[in-house]
Amino acid sequence: MGGMSSLPLVLLHAYPLDARMWDPVRAPLAERTRLITPDQRGLGRSPLPDSGDTDAEPSLDHAARDVLALLDRLELDKVVLGGCSMGGYVTLALLRLAPERVGGVALLGAKATADTDEARANRLEVARRAEAEGTAGWLAEQMLPKLLGETTRHRRPEVTERVRELVEQQPPSGVAWAQRAMAARGDSTELLRSVDVPTVVVAGEEDTVNPPQTARDLADTVPHAELVVLPEAGHLTPMEAPEAVVDAVSRVLG
């Protein structure tokens, strides 16, 4: 099937990057349907709202409402929604707020469970440090082993350098906001049981953040989910295994 009759595809990026992480999959997906890749608030070119905004308490619901506002502006009733890592959590938040807007789901490197106390404490410490001293010199170093699989780090220096570049370009305030928003998220297991649209779950075999077993659990929770595990890829599968990600996401385009 395919062709331009497909629903538009909205892809939501990972932390601490921006929509440029989708560049390796952009052209082939844009051939199949209308592709929309927003920067999430505080990252890339999307500013954080004014601090005077009383609703600015970090929450992924705000990020999901930003996406809904974008769909309204573009007059899109229904889309296929995909997200990588934090983008996956925003996808889940949007499914909770407005499931009728979503006609297909792609979750890459995501999980259904909330953070452990330790993971939450780590996120809040990164947020504090980013605001106190900026992110130069430490955030990318800390993140690269988590974001990229061992194979990519050893064999594909150009991918590693591109990810480093994107991480280092993110505003510290946006990094802090994203970490606090992710730390505050709840468990989505029940929500996933109610998802009744075509769903693909993509995992990198070398992902140490959300390993393949996590993806398997997630796929088992969604009634009609297909699991795709990509060898020699870590947490950022669109940058590490773009062809395979295009193939996986295309399965839910309809």
GICOR-V435440 format. One record per residue. N is the residue number from 1. PHI is phi as a letter, one per 40 degrees, with the letter a starting at -180 (* if undefined). OMEGA is omega in radians with two decimals (NA if undefined). BURIAL is # if it has 16 or more other ideal C-beta (glycine too) atoms within 10 Angstrom, else .. Layout:
n->N phi->PHI omega->OMEGA burial->BURIAL
n->N phi->PHI omega->OMEGA burial->BURIAL
This chain:
n->1 phi->* omega->3.11 burial->.
n->2 phi->g omega->-3.06 burial->.
n->3 phi->g omega->-3.07 burial->.
n->4 phi->c omega->3.08 burial->.
n->5 phi->c omega->-3.14 burial->.
n->6 phi->c omega->2.97 burial->#
n->7 phi->c omega->3.01 burial->#
n->8 phi->d omega->-3.13 burial->#
n->9 phi->b omega->3.07 burial->#
n->10 phi->b omega->3.13 burial->#
n->11 phi->b omega->-3.08 burial->#
n->12 phi->b omega->-2.95 burial->#
n->13 phi->c omega->3.13 burial->#
n->14 phi->c omega->2.95 burial->#
n->15 phi->c omega->-0.19 burial->#
n->16 phi->b omega->-3.09 burial->#
n->17 phi->b omega->3.02 burial->#
n->18 phi->b omega->-2.99 burial->#
n->19 phi->c omega->3.11 burial->#
n->20 phi->c omega->3.08 burial->#
n->21 phi->c omega->3.12 burial->#
n->22 phi->c omega->-3.07 burial->#
n->23 phi->d omega->-3.10 burial->.
n->24 phi->c omega->-3.13 burial->#
n->25 phi->b omega->-2.97 burial->#
n->26 phi->c omega->-3.03 burial->#
n->27 phi->c omega->-3.12 burial->.
n->28 phi->c omega->3.12 burial->#
n->29 phi->c omega->3.14 burial->#
n->30 phi->c omega->3.05 burial->.
n->31 phi->c omega->-3.04 burial->.
n->32 phi->c omega->-3.11 burial->#
n->33 phi->a omega->3.06 burial->#
n->34 phi->c omega->-3.06 burial->.
n->35 phi->b omega->-3.11 burial->#
n->36 phi->b omega->-3.08 burial->#
n->37 phi->b omega->-3.11 burial->#
n->38 phi->c omega->2.89 burial->#
n->39 phi->c omega->3.10 burial->#
n->40 phi->c omega->-3.02 burial->#
n->41 phi->d omega->3.12 burial->#
n->42 phi->g omega->-3.10 burial->#
n->43 phi->b omega->-3.11 burial->#
n->44 phi->f omega->-3.10 burial->#
n->45 phi->b omega->3.12 burial->.
n->46 phi->c omega->-3.12 burial->#
n->47 phi->c omega->2.91 burial->.
n->48 phi->c omega->3.05 burial->#
n->49 phi->c omega->3.08 burial->.
n->50 phi->d omega->3.14 burial->.
n->51 phi->c omega->3.07 burial->.
n->52 phi->c omega->-3.13 burial->.
n->53 phi->c omega->-3.04 burial->.
n->54 phi->c omega->3.14 burial->.
n->55 phi->c omega->-2.98 burial->.
n->56 phi->c omega->3.05 burial->.
n->57 phi->d omega->-3.01 burial->.
n->58 phi->d omega->3.11 burial->#
n->59 phi->a omega->3.11 burial->#
n->60 phi->c omega->3.06 burial->#
n->61 phi->c omega->3.10 burial->#
n->62 phi->c omega->3.13 burial->#
n->63 phi->c omega->3.11 burial->#
n->64 phi->c omega->3.11 burial->#
n->65 phi->c omega->3.05 burial->#
n->66 phi->d omega->3.14 burial->#
n->67 phi->c omega->3.11 burial->#
n->68 phi->c omega->3.12 burial->.
n->69 phi->c omega->3.09 burial->.
n->70 phi->c omega->3.11 burial->.
n->71 phi->c omega->3.11 burial->#
n->72 phi->c omega->3.13 burial->.
n->73 phi->c omega->-3.12 burial->.
n->74 phi->c omega->3.14 burial->.
n->75 phi->f omega->3.10 burial->.
n->76 phi->b omega->-3.12 burial->.
n->77 phi->c omega->-3.01 burial->.
n->78 phi->a omega->-3.12 burial->.
n->79 phi->b omega->2.85 burial->#
n->80 phi->c omega->-3.02 burial->#
n->81 phi->b omega->3.11 burial->#
n->82 phi->b omega->3.10 burial->#
n->83 phi->a omega->3.10 burial->#
n->84 phi->b omega->3.07 burial->#
n->85 phi->f omega->3.09 burial->#
n->86 phi->d omega->3.09 burial->#
n->87 phi->c omega->3.05 burial->#
n->88 phi->c omega->3.12 burial->#
n->89 phi->c omega->3.08 burial->#
n->90 phi->c omega->3.07 burial->#
n->91 phi->d omega->3.12 burial->#
n->92 phi->c omega->3.11 burial->#
n->93 phi->c omega->3.14 burial->#
n->94 phi->c omega->3.09 burial->#
n->95 phi->c omega->3.13 burial->#
n->96 phi->c omega->-3.06 burial->#
n->97 phi->c omega->-2.97 burial->.
n->98 phi->a omega->-3.08 burial->.
n->99 phi->d omega->-3.10 burial->.
n->100 phi->c omega->-3.14 burial->.
n->101 phi->c omega->-2.98 burial->#
n->102 phi->b omega->-3.12 burial->#
n->103 phi->b omega->3.11 burial->#
n->104 phi->a omega->-3.03 burial->#
n->105 phi->b omega->2.97 burial->#
n->106 phi->b omega->3.14 burial->#
n->107 phi->b omega->-3.08 burial->#
n->108 phi->b omega->3.08 burial->#
n->109 phi->f omega->-3.13 burial->#
n->110 phi->b omega->3.03 burial->#
n->111 phi->a omega->-3.06 burial->#
n->112 phi->c omega->-3.01 burial->#
n->113 phi->c omega->3.05 burial->.
n->114 phi->c omega->3.10 burial->#
n->115 phi->c omega->2.89 burial->#
n->116 phi->c omega->3.11 burial->.
n->117 phi->d omega->-3.12 burial->.
n->118 phi->c omega->3.14 burial->.
n->119 phi->c omega->-3.14 burial->.
n->120 phi->c omega->3.12 burial->#
n->121 phi->c omega->3.11 burial->.
n->122 phi->c omega->3.13 burial->.
n->123 phi->c omega->-3.09 burial->#
n->124 phi->c omega->3.10 burial->#
n->125 phi->c omega->3.08 burial->.
n->126 phi->c omega->3.13 burial->#
n->127 phi->c omega->-3.13 burial->#
n->128 phi->c omega->-3.08 burial->.
n->129 phi->c omega->3.14 burial->#
n->130 phi->d omega->3.14 burial->#
n->131 phi->c omega->-3.07 burial->.
n->132 phi->c omega->-3.00 burial->.
n->133 phi->b omega->-3.07 burial->.
n->134 phi->g omega->-3.06 burial->.
n->135 phi->b omega->-3.07 burial->#
n->136 phi->c omega->2.98 burial->.
n->137 phi->g omega->-3.14 burial->.
n->138 phi->b omega->-3.01 burial->.
n->139 phi->c omega->-3.13 burial->#
n->140 phi->c omega->3.13 burial->#
n->141 phi->d omega->-3.12 burial->.
n->142 phi->c omega->-2.99 burial->.
n->143 phi->c omega->-3.02 burial->#
n->144 phi->d omega->3.13 burial->#
n->145 phi->c omega->3.12 burial->.
n->146 phi->c omega->-3.02 burial->.
n->147 phi->c omega->-3.01 burial->#
n->148 phi->b omega->3.10 burial->#
n->149 phi->c omega->-3.12 burial->#
n->150 phi->d omega->-3.13 burial->.
n->151 phi->c omega->3.12 burial->#
n->152 phi->c omega->-3.08 burial->#
n->153 phi->c omega->-3.12 burial->#
n->154 phi->c omega->-2.97 burial->.
n->155 phi->b omega->-3.02 burial->.
n->156 phi->b omega->-3.08 burial->#
n->157 phi->d omega->-3.08 burial->.
n->158 phi->c omega->3.08 burial->.
n->159 phi->c omega->3.12 burial->#
n->160 phi->d omega->-3.12 burial->#
n->161 phi->c omega->3.13 burial->.
n->162 phi->c omega->3.12 burial->#
n->163 phi->c omega->3.11 burial->#
n->164 phi->d omega->-3.13 burial->#
n->165 phi->c omega->-3.12 burial->.
n->166 phi->c omega->3.13 burial->#
n->167 phi->c omega->-3.04 burial->#
n->168 phi->c omega->3.12 burial->.
n->169 phi->c omega->-3.08 burial->.
n->170 phi->c omega->3.13 burial->#
n->171 phi->c omega->3.12 burial->#
n->172 phi->d omega->-3.14 burial->#
n->173 phi->c omega->3.11 burial->#
n->174 phi->c omega->3.06 burial->#
n->175 phi->c omega->-3.13 burial->#
n->176 phi->c omega->-3.13 burial->#
n->177 phi->c omega->-3.11 burial->#
n->178 phi->c omega->3.14 burial->#
n->179 phi->c omega->-3.14 burial->#
n->180 phi->c omega->3.12 burial->#
n->181 phi->c omega->3.13 burial->#
n->182 phi->c omega->3.13 burial->#
n->183 phi->c omega->-3.07 burial->#
n->184 phi->c omega->-3.03 burial->#
n->185 phi->c omega->-3.14 burial->#
n->186 phi->c omega->3.13 burial->.
n->187 phi->c omega->-3.08 burial->.
n->188 phi->b omega->-3.05 burial->#
n->189 phi->d omega->-3.14 burial->.
n->190 phi->c omega->3.13 burial->.
n->191 phi->d omega->-3.07 burial->#
n->192 phi->c omega->3.11 burial->#
n->193 phi->c omega->-3.06 burial->.
n->194 phi->c omega->-3.11 burial->.
n->195 phi->c omega->-3.05 burial->#
n->196 phi->b omega->3.07 burial->.
n->197 phi->b omega->3.11 burial->#
n->198 phi->d omega->-3.05 burial->#
n->199 phi->b omega->3.01 burial->#
n->200 phi->b omega->3.12 burial->#
n->201 phi->b omega->-3.07 burial->#
n->202 phi->b omega->3.13 burial->#
n->203 phi->b omega->2.97 burial->#
n->204 phi->c omega->-3.11 burial->#
n->205 phi->c omega->-3.10 burial->#
n->206 phi->b omega->3.12 burial->#
n->207 phi->c omega->3.12 burial->#
n->208 phi->c omega->3.13 burial->.
n->209 phi->c omega->3.07 burial->#
n->210 phi->b omega->-3.02 burial->#
n->211 phi->c omega->-3.10 burial->#
n->212 phi->d omega->-3.14 burial->#
n->213 phi->c omega->3.08 burial->.
n->214 phi->c omega->3.12 burial->#
n->215 phi->c omega->3.11 burial->#
n->216 phi->c omega->3.12 burial->.
n->217 phi->c omega->-3.14 burial->#
n->218 phi->c omega->-3.12 burial->#
n->219 phi->c omega->3.13 burial->#
n->220 phi->c omega->-3.09 burial->.
n->221 phi->c omega->-3.11 burial->#
n->222 phi->c omega->-3.05 burial->#
n->223 phi->d omega->-3.03 burial->.
n->224 phi->b omega->-3.05 burial->.
n->225 phi->c omega->3.02 burial->#
n->226 phi->b omega->3.13 burial->.
n->227 phi->b omega->3.06 burial->#
n->228 phi->b omega->3.11 burial->#
n->229 phi->b omega->-3.04 burial->#
n->230 phi->b omega->3.13 burial->#
n->231 phi->c omega->3.05 burial->.
n->232 phi->f omega->3.08 burial->#
n->233 phi->b omega->3.13 burial->#
n->234 phi->b omega->-3.01 burial->#
n->235 phi->c omega->-3.07 burial->#
n->236 phi->b omega->-3.04 burial->#
n->237 phi->d omega->-3.14 burial->#
n->238 phi->c omega->3.12 burial->#
n->239 phi->c omega->-3.06 burial->#
n->240 phi->c omega->-3.09 burial->#
n->241 phi->a omega->-2.98 burial->#
n->242 phi->d omega->-3.10 burial->#
n->243 phi->c omega->-3.12 burial->.
n->244 phi->c omega->3.11 burial->#
n->245 phi->c omega->3.07 burial->#
n->246 phi->d omega->-3.13 burial->#
n->247 phi->c omega->-3.11 burial->#
n->248 phi->c omega->-3.09 burial->#
n->249 phi->c omega->-3.13 burial->#
n->250 phi->c omega->-3.12 burial->#
n->251 phi->c omega->-3.12 burial->.
n->252 phi->b omega->3.14 burial->#
n->253 phi->c omega->3.09 burial->#
n->254 phi->g omega->NA burial->.
